[in-house]
């Protein structure tokens, strides 16, 4: 198996004032079946499978795609790992569509299964447990980003995997194609777990987890069209529509700040004095002015107040890049549209520049 074969964004937490705090990473995450489609376009071997979203589509897939198969595998599709060891909140194991699946990566709230994959007989294992118990089994091969992957680099990966029947030269080419996919598609992570050997001497990517850099959305339009907002934090979806830079955290003090540096410093100050920031929210500078900015601030407050854990909201605006009266007008309008009854005291901060 290859776990986290190429991964340049492994952290799942944010360091605030010297302490780690859980956060949602800002990156595009796609479903396994979508990743398999993308890999096949790069010449990577993947299992034969089909995505279905209803019982009728299951019947059709069995009749048209797998008419001669006696045994099939059905896999839930949610944007989280650990599905093989997950549990459905209903307690049922046979009915997947429409059920909430809880894994160690979803949190106790779980995620609703809206799609399934019907595929051939292959499954996965927990690479995290393997890495913890047997760290020497994880093969790490540094690659010069200017030269790209070489045959020697790919051979180190293949030799580390030590395939028993797969053709070595063909396997080296598969590793090189995986790297090309990673680079050309602006991936932040490309994880194959497990990778399988077939009776016809091939390596097959039996499972995949791919993430993509949000900064590359302008040149990866086809990939970013695969985004499934039903599997994402609804606050981050709403923020993206309002052109807000928002990342949800697990604290109780909501923050609305302009400028990424000031936002980070504000979170540090909150943490330094014993509080916990509930979010990173940067309303930006002069990207939009007047009524558009006021409406943006209103949307920001809607997002902040949608989090039941938030007990206070701190607004910290630097007047050098944003007019404070515009932000103030946005706050006044927000009070008319958003219930603020649980916030009794206001301590505005401003910089009179």
TORVO-496317 format. One record per residue (C-alpha): residue number from 1; residue in one letter; x, y, z. Coordinates in Angstrom, 3 decimals, padded with zeros to 6 digits. Example, Ala and Ser with C-alpha at 12.3 -4.5 7.8 and 13.67 -1.06 7.14 Angstrom:
<sites>
[site 1,'A',[012.300,-004.500,007.800]]
[site 2,'S',[013.670,-001.060,007.140]]
</sites>
This chain:
<sites>
[site 1,'X',[000.000,000.000,000.000]]
[site 2,'X',[001.051,003.600,-000.459]]
[site 3,'X',[-000.275,005.866,002.288]]
[site 4,'X',[000.052,009.576,001.686]]
[site 5,'X',[002.313,008.946,-001.334]]
[site 6,'X',[002.551,012.638,-002.094]]
[site 7,'X',[001.458,014.996,000.655]]
[site 8,'X',[002.564,018.587,001.174]]
[site 9,'X',[-000.268,019.610,003.529]]
[site 10,'X',[-000.516,017.111,006.366]]
[site 11,'X',[-001.423,019.364,009.276]]
[site 12,'X',[-005.023,019.270,010.474]]
[site 13,'X',[-004.646,021.786,013.267]]
[site 14,'X',[-003.717,025.433,013.773]]
[site 15,'X',[-001.094,026.617,016.246]]
[site 16,'X',[-002.427,029.595,018.195]]
[site 17,'X',[-000.270,031.161,020.936]]
[site 18,'X',[001.860,028.037,021.231]]
[site 19,'X',[-001.059,025.582,021.461]]
[site 20,'X',[-002.680,023.432,018.793]]
[site 21,'X',[-006.331,023.868,017.951]]
[site 22,'X',[-008.442,021.815,015.578]]
[site 23,'X',[-009.541,023.504,012.359]]
[site 24,'X',[-011.030,022.807,008.961]]
[site 25,'X',[-008.382,022.978,006.245]]
[site 26,'X',[-009.159,025.212,003.265]]
[site 27,'X',[-008.694,022.874,000.321]]
[site 28,'X',[-010.807,021.051,-002.209]]
[site 29,'X',[-011.594,017.484,-001.230]]
[site 30,'X',[-013.225,015.159,-003.767]]
[site 31,'X',[-014.895,011.771,-003.453]]
[site 32,'X',[-013.041,008.526,-004.030]]
[site 33,'X',[-014.922,007.735,-007.232]]
[site 34,'X',[-014.103,011.190,-008.607]]
[site 35,'X',[-010.436,010.634,-007.767]]
[site 36,'X',[-010.507,007.292,-009.594]]
[site 37,'X',[-011.926,008.974,-012.714]]
[site 38,'X',[-009.183,011.608,-012.582]]
[site 39,'X',[-006.438,009.023,-012.087]]
[site 40,'X',[-007.631,006.990,-015.036]]
[site 41,'X',[-007.226,010.085,-017.248]]
[site 42,'X',[-003.537,010.104,-016.283]]
[site 43,'X',[-003.098,006.441,-017.202]]
[site 44,'X',[-003.195,005.132,-013.636]]
[site 45,'X',[-004.701,001.677,-013.106]]
[site 46,'X',[-007.935,001.822,-011.070]]
[site 47,'X',[-010.632,-000.764,-010.310]]
[site 48,'X',[-013.735,-000.955,-012.440]]
[site 49,'X',[-016.522,000.771,-010.548]]
[site 50,'X',[-019.552,003.003,-010.792]]
[site 51,'X',[-021.081,005.642,-008.496]]
[site 52,'X',[-024.768,005.351,-007.574]]
[site 53,'X',[-027.143,007.598,-005.640]]
[site 54,'X',[-030.340,005.511,-005.444]]
[site 55,'X',[-031.541,001.924,-005.213]]
[site 56,'X',[-032.666,002.091,-008.836]]
[site 57,'X',[-029.170,003.151,-009.909]]
[site 58,'X',[-027.762,000.192,-007.944]]
[site 59,'X',[-029.960,-002.228,-009.910]]
[site 60,'X',[-028.999,-000.598,-013.206]]
[site 61,'X',[-025.278,-000.719,-012.391]]
[site 62,'X',[-025.428,-004.425,-011.557]]
[site 63,'X',[-027.276,-005.173,-014.804]]
[site 64,'X',[-025.191,-003.044,-017.153]]
[site 65,'X',[-021.720,-002.747,-015.598]]
[site 66,'X',[-021.350,-006.021,-013.672]]
[site 67,'X',[-023.722,-008.496,-015.385]]
[site 68,'X',[-021.388,-011.484,-014.910]]
[site 69,'X',[-020.020,-010.747,-011.431]]
[site 70,'X',[-021.038,-013.004,-008.563]]
[site 71,'X',[-019.480,-010.856,-005.845]]
[site 72,'X',[-019.285,-007.066,-005.580]]
[site 73,'X',[-018.117,-004.513,-003.017]]
[site 74,'X',[-020.247,-001.508,-002.024]]
[site 75,'X',[-018.470,001.486,-000.454]]
[site 76,'X',[-019.948,004.595,001.160]]
[site 77,'X',[-018.800,007.913,-000.309]]
[site 78,'X',[-018.277,010.698,002.221]]
[site 79,'X',[-015.454,013.228,002.418]]
[site 80,'X',[-013.689,011.553,005.339]]
[site 81,'X',[-011.286,008.699,005.890]]
[site 82,'X',[-011.649,005.706,008.182]]
[site 83,'X',[-014.878,004.568,006.519]]
[site 84,'X',[-013.994,000.898,006.833]]
[site 85,'X',[-013.969,001.199,010.621]]
[site 86,'X',[-016.869,003.657,010.792]]
[site 87,'X',[-020.342,003.126,012.229]]
[site 88,'X',[-023.759,004.270,011.077]]
[site 89,'X',[-025.721,006.227,013.667]]
[site 90,'X',[-028.792,004.122,012.861]]
[site 91,'X',[-026.952,000.988,013.936]]
[site 92,'X',[-027.621,-000.628,010.563]]
[site 93,'X',[-024.772,-001.976,008.440]]
[site 94,'X',[-026.665,-003.072,005.341]]
[site 95,'X',[-028.443,000.141,004.367]]
[site 96,'X',[-026.002,002.940,003.510]]
[site 97,'X',[-027.736,005.541,001.337]]
[site 98,'X',[-029.154,008.398,003.360]]
[site 99,'X',[-027.570,007.159,006.595]]
[site 100,'X',[-025.118,009.126,008.754]]
[site 101,'X',[-021.673,007.537,008.879]]
[site 102,'X',[-019.378,008.368,011.807]]
[site 103,'X',[-015.633,007.771,011.501]]
[site 104,'X',[-012.623,008.964,013.488]]
[site 105,'X',[-012.234,011.783,010.943]]
[site 106,'X',[-015.830,013.054,010.807]]
[site 107,'X',[-016.318,013.834,014.488]]
[site 108,'X',[-019.358,012.553,016.433]]
[site 109,'X',[-021.806,014.355,014.128]]
[site 110,'X',[-020.775,012.172,011.149]]
[site 111,'X',[-021.615,012.774,007.490]]
[site 112,'X',[-024.633,011.715,005.438]]
[site 113,'X',[-023.955,009.128,002.727]]
[site 114,'X',[-025.457,010.397,-000.532]]
[site 115,'X',[-023.448,008.203,-002.926]]
[site 116,'X',[-022.051,004.676,-003.032]]
[site 117,'X',[-019.425,002.922,-005.148]]
[site 118,'X',[-020.027,-000.553,-006.473]]
[site 119,'X',[-016.683,-002.108,-007.367]]
[site 120,'X',[-014.519,-005.216,-007.449]]
[site 121,'X',[-013.117,-007.152,-004.472]]
[site 122,'X',[-010.539,-004.873,-002.836]]
[site 123,'X',[-010.475,-003.067,000.504]]
[site 124,'X',[-008.236,-000.776,002.596]]
[site 125,'X',[-006.411,-000.730,005.904]]
[site 126,'X',[-005.489,001.994,008.384]]
[site 127,'X',[-002.210,003.573,007.292]]
[site 128,'X',[-002.192,005.736,010.447]]
[site 129,'X',[-001.980,002.675,012.707]]
[site 130,'X',[000.753,001.169,010.547]]
[site 131,'X',[002.806,004.373,010.607]]
[site 132,'X',[002.540,004.516,014.400]]
[site 133,'X',[003.446,000.883,015.077]]
[site 134,'X',[005.941,000.301,012.249]]
[site 135,'X',[007.386,003.686,011.162]]
[site 136,'X',[010.242,001.985,009.272]]
[site 137,'X',[007.708,000.536,006.827]]
[site 138,'X',[006.873,004.030,005.537]]
[site 139,'X',[009.093,004.707,002.534]]
[site 140,'X',[009.966,008.395,002.059]]
[site 141,'X',[011.513,009.533,-001.221]]
[site 142,'X',[012.345,013.247,-001.628]]
[site 143,'X',[011.801,014.589,-005.144]]
[site 144,'X',[013.486,017.617,-006.697]]
[site 145,'X',[010.541,019.761,-007.815]]
[site 146,'X',[012.664,021.438,-010.484]]
[site 147,'X',[013.820,018.178,-012.075]]
[site 148,'X',[010.627,016.219,-011.415]]
[site 149,'X',[010.415,012.539,-010.568]]
[site 150,'X',[013.098,010.285,-012.046]]
[site 151,'X',[013.128,006.562,-012.763]]
[site 152,'X',[015.459,006.191,-009.776]]
[site 153,'X',[013.010,008.018,-007.480]]
[site 154,'X',[010.089,005.894,-008.658]]
[site 155,'X',[012.147,002.713,-008.351]]
[site 156,'X',[012.811,003.479,-004.662]]
[site 157,'X',[009.049,003.646,-004.071]]
[site 158,'X',[008.391,000.412,-005.953]]
[site 159,'X',[011.243,-001.422,-004.235]]
[site 160,'X',[009.928,-000.192,-000.894]]
[site 161,'X',[006.526,-001.645,-001.724]]
[site 162,'X',[008.211,-004.914,-002.762]]
[site 163,'X',[005.442,-006.165,-005.074]]
[site 164,'X',[005.351,-009.937,-005.472]]
[site 165,'X',[003.933,-010.335,-008.967]]
[site 166,'X',[003.544,-006.847,-010.462]]
[site 167,'X',[005.956,-006.000,-013.272]]
[site 168,'X',[008.685,-003.718,-011.865]]
[site 169,'X',[009.101,-001.463,-014.899]]
[site 170,'X',[005.350,-001.042,-015.328]]
[site 171,'X',[005.044,-000.271,-011.608]]
[site 172,'X',[007.732,002.407,-011.889]]
[site 173,'X',[005.711,004.031,-014.676]]
[site 174,'X',[002.589,003.955,-012.485]]
[site 175,'X',[004.412,005.813,-009.678]]
[site 176,'X',[005.650,008.420,-012.174]]
[site 177,'X',[002.098,008.909,-013.461]]
[site 178,'X',[000.868,009.413,-009.896]]
[site 179,'X',[003.458,012.149,-009.408]]
[site 180,'X',[002.468,013.789,-012.694]]
[site 181,'X',[-001.162,013.812,-011.558]]
[site 182,'X',[-000.119,015.320,-008.232]]
[site 183,'X',[001.887,018.101,-009.899]]
[site 184,'X',[-000.277,018.928,-012.897]]
[site 185,'X',[-003.529,018.963,-010.909]]
[site 186,'X',[-002.201,021.146,-008.058]]
[site 187,'X',[-002.817,018.465,-005.431]]
[site 188,'X',[-002.035,019.090,-001.802]]
[site 189,'X',[-002.409,015.368,-001.137]]
[site 190,'X',[-002.596,012.205,-003.227]]
[site 191,'X',[-003.010,009.119,-001.092]]
[site 192,'X',[-003.419,005.588,-002.455]]
[site 193,'X',[-004.426,003.123,000.242]]
[site 194,'X',[-004.401,000.285,-000.559]]
[site 195,'X',[-002.546,-000.329,-003.797]]
[site 196,'X',[-003.208,-003.847,-005.061]]
[site 197,'X',[-001.473,-006.409,-007.255]]
[site 198,'X',[-003.546,-008.214,-009.873]]
[site 199,'X',[-003.162,-011.635,-011.449]]
[site 200,'X',[-002.070,-009.988,-014.728]]
[site 201,'X',[001.006,-008.454,-013.014]]
[site 202,'X',[-000.287,-004.898,-012.564]]
[site 203,'X',[-000.414,-002.442,-009.686]]
[site 204,'X',[-003.912,-001.014,-009.198]]
[site 205,'X',[-004.882,002.003,-007.083]]
[site 206,'X',[-007.758,000.363,-005.223]]
[site 207,'X',[-008.627,003.453,-003.177]]
[site 208,'X',[-007.721,007.132,-003.363]]
[site 209,'X',[-007.891,010.356,-001.391]]
[site 210,'X',[-007.092,013.550,-003.283]]
[site 211,'X',[-007.047,017.157,-002.059]]
[site 212,'X',[-006.358,020.255,-004.154]]
[site 213,'X',[-004.975,023.728,-003.519]]
[site 214,'X',[-007.808,026.281,-003.465]]
[site 215,'X',[-005.402,028.867,-004.864]]
[site 216,'X',[-005.310,026.856,-008.104]]
[site 217,'X',[-009.070,026.978,-008.694]]
[site 218,'X',[-008.618,029.438,-011.571]]
[site 219,'X',[-006.592,026.920,-013.610]]
[site 220,'X',[-008.276,023.703,-012.400]]
[site 221,'X',[-011.876,024.614,-013.221]]
[site 222,'X',[-012.848,021.088,-014.287]]
[site 223,'X',[-011.581,019.612,-011.020]]
[site 224,'X',[-013.128,022.298,-008.815]]
[site 225,'X',[-016.476,021.723,-010.522]]
[site 226,'X',[-016.454,018.381,-008.652]]
[site 227,'X',[-016.814,020.126,-005.274]]
[site 228,'X',[-019.587,018.589,-003.150]]
[site 229,'X',[-020.838,021.363,-000.824]]
[site 230,'X',[-023.207,018.950,000.954]]
[site 231,'X',[-020.141,017.310,002.528]]
[site 232,'X',[-018.492,020.562,003.641]]
[site 233,'X',[-018.920,022.839,006.629]]
[site 234,'X',[-021.989,024.941,005.643]]
[site 235,'X',[-020.396,028.013,007.229]]
[site 236,'X',[-017.390,027.759,004.930]]
[site 237,'X',[-019.661,027.223,001.921]]
[site 238,'X',[-021.623,030.379,002.804]]
[site 239,'X',[-018.395,032.309,003.384]]
[site 240,'X',[-017.005,031.341,-000.005]]
[site 241,'X',[-020.196,032.589,-001.710]]
[site 242,'X',[-019.837,035.927,000.126]]
[site 243,'X',[-016.144,036.162,-000.831]]
[site 244,'X',[-015.078,035.891,002.821]]
[site 245,'X',[-011.946,034.147,004.048]]
[site 246,'X',[-013.357,031.922,006.797]]
[site 247,'X',[-012.082,028.860,008.642]]
[site 248,'X',[-014.100,027.336,011.466]]
[site 249,'X',[-012.324,026.519,014.728]]
[site 250,'X',[-013.616,025.014,017.984]]
[site 251,'X',[-013.552,028.027,020.329]]
[site 252,'X',[-016.216,030.336,021.750]]
[site 253,'X',[-015.101,033.838,020.694]]
[site 254,'X',[-016.114,034.743,017.162]]
[site 255,'X',[-013.690,037.022,015.300]]
[site 256,'X',[-014.320,039.430,012.430]]
[site 257,'X',[-011.098,041.093,011.323]]
[site 258,'X',[-009.674,042.596,008.149]]
[site 259,'X',[-006.279,041.432,006.956]]
[site 260,'X',[-004.907,037.927,007.423]]
[site 261,'X',[-001.997,039.095,009.601]]
[site 262,'X',[-004.241,041.037,011.949]]
[site 263,'X',[-006.654,038.086,012.065]]
[site 264,'X',[-003.865,035.739,013.144]]
[site 265,'X',[-002.589,038.260,015.721]]
[site 266,'X',[-006.126,038.717,017.087]]
[site 267,'X',[-006.518,034.972,017.550]]
[site 268,'X',[-003.150,034.850,019.310]]
[site 269,'X',[-004.226,037.630,021.699]]
[site 270,'X',[-007.481,035.828,022.499]]
[site 271,'X',[-005.630,032.594,023.212]]
[site 272,'X',[-002.916,034.386,025.210]]
[site 273,'X',[-005.542,035.768,027.604]]
[site 274,'X',[-007.274,032.451,028.165]]
[site 275,'X',[-009.939,032.565,025.457]]
[site 276,'X',[-010.408,030.337,022.422]]
[site 277,'X',[-011.099,031.741,018.936]]
[site 278,'X',[-014.107,030.224,017.184]]
[site 279,'X',[-012.917,031.071,013.715]]
[site 280,'X',[-010.573,032.836,011.363]]
[site 281,'X',[-012.617,035.408,009.435]]
[site 282,'X',[-010.974,038.016,007.226]]
[site 283,'X',[-013.446,040.449,005.620]]
[site 284,'X',[-010.691,041.855,003.441]]
[site 285,'X',[-009.901,045.425,002.480]]
[site 286,'X',[-011.035,047.299,-000.595]]
[site 287,'X',[-012.198,044.281,-002.595]]
[site 288,'X',[-015.732,045.664,-002.327]]
[site 289,'X',[-016.935,049.023,-001.059]]
[site 290,'X',[-020.133,050.731,000.078]]
[site 291,'X',[-023.315,048.670,000.071]]
[site 292,'X',[-021.544,045.547,-001.198]]
[site 293,'X',[-019.186,045.584,001.784]]
[site 294,'X',[-022.066,046.256,004.196]]
[site 295,'X',[-023.894,043.216,002.841]]
[site 296,'X',[-020.699,041.212,003.182]]
[site 297,'X',[-020.420,042.168,006.860]]
[site 298,'X',[-024.061,041.159,007.381]]
[site 299,'X',[-023.294,037.750,005.869]]
[site 300,'X',[-020.229,037.473,008.106]]
[site 301,'X',[-022.395,037.991,011.203]]
[site 302,'X',[-024.879,035.396,009.990]]
[site 303,'X',[-022.047,032.894,009.735]]
[site 304,'X',[-020.596,033.799,013.138]]
[site 305,'X',[-023.939,033.559,014.941]]
[site 306,'X',[-024.818,030.244,013.275]]
[site 307,'X',[-022.225,028.602,015.546]]
[site 308,'X',[-023.938,027.745,018.848]]
[site 309,'X',[-020.572,027.576,020.614]]
[site 310,'X',[-019.928,031.287,020.012]]
[site 311,'X',[-020.555,033.296,023.204]]
[site 312,'X',[-018.963,036.587,022.133]]
[site 313,'X',[-017.970,038.357,018.921]]
[site 314,'X',[-014.807,040.444,018.624]]
[site 315,'X',[-014.650,042.939,015.745]]
[site 316,'X',[-011.119,044.218,015.128]]
[site 317,'X',[-010.761,046.497,012.090]]
[site 318,'X',[-007.643,048.234,010.806]]
[site 319,'X',[-008.777,051.535,009.307]]
[site 320,'X',[-005.714,051.783,007.107]]
[site 321,'X',[-007.150,049.276,004.632]]
[site 322,'X',[-010.886,049.487,005.352]]
[site 323,'X',[-013.240,052.335,006.260]]
[site 324,'X',[-014.458,051.742,009.808]]
[site 325,'X',[-017.761,053.554,009.152]]
[site 326,'X',[-018.572,051.012,006.412]]
[site 327,'X',[-017.907,048.143,008.816]]
[site 328,'X',[-020.007,049.918,011.477]]
[site 329,'X',[-022.899,050.267,009.019]]
[site 330,'X',[-022.578,046.565,008.278]]
[site 331,'X',[-022.773,045.731,011.990]]
[site 332,'X',[-025.877,047.922,012.430]]
[site 333,'X',[-027.540,046.202,009.477]]
[site 334,'X',[-026.511,042.817,010.806]]
[site 335,'X',[-028.247,043.574,014.111]]
[site 336,'X',[-031.486,044.075,012.152]]
[site 337,'X',[-031.237,040.736,010.363]]
[site 338,'X',[-029.430,038.511,012.851]]
[site 339,'X',[-030.474,037.569,016.370]]
[site 340,'X',[-027.827,038.954,018.732]]
[site 341,'X',[-029.745,038.498,021.983]]
[site 342,'X',[-027.102,036.233,023.517]]
[site 343,'X',[-024.391,038.892,023.063]]
[site 344,'X',[-024.994,041.466,025.833]]
[site 345,'X',[-021.787,043.515,025.751]]
[site 346,'X',[-019.851,045.162,022.924]]
[site 347,'X',[-016.196,046.122,023.151]]
[site 348,'X',[-015.273,047.634,019.788]]
[site 349,'X',[-011.626,047.898,018.796]]
[site 350,'X',[-010.443,050.328,016.134]]
[site 351,'X',[-007.286,051.906,014.819]]
[site 352,'X',[-007.804,055.671,014.195]]
[site 353,'X',[-005.677,056.043,011.072]]
</sites>
